[in-house]
């Protein structure tokens, strides 16, 4: 027999990830629709300017915690609730440039 489930945390996580999805959409929309922005971002990443890449992405209006890594083929972005909020969820996505 299985114990009763408590969905409180589960539903809170689902609600919180909706904000992360909106921010991921804002990032992908900006990169997809603004070639100047995309070029600048790639150039900074190729030069390993981690802090500048972070600032450029945050300029879109991203408020969540953001961890970024990149290699010659891809940028990986992980969004989490900002500090002080419940660490309930995480959203990671990758964009390939080669």
PyMOL commands that set and color helices and strands:
alter all, ss='L'
color gray80, all
select helices_A, chain A and resi 8-33+35-46+50-58
alter helices_A, ss='H'
color red, helices_A
select strands_A, chain A and resi 65-70+74-80+90-96
alter strands_A, ss='S'
color yellow, strands_A
deselect
rebuild
show_as cartoon
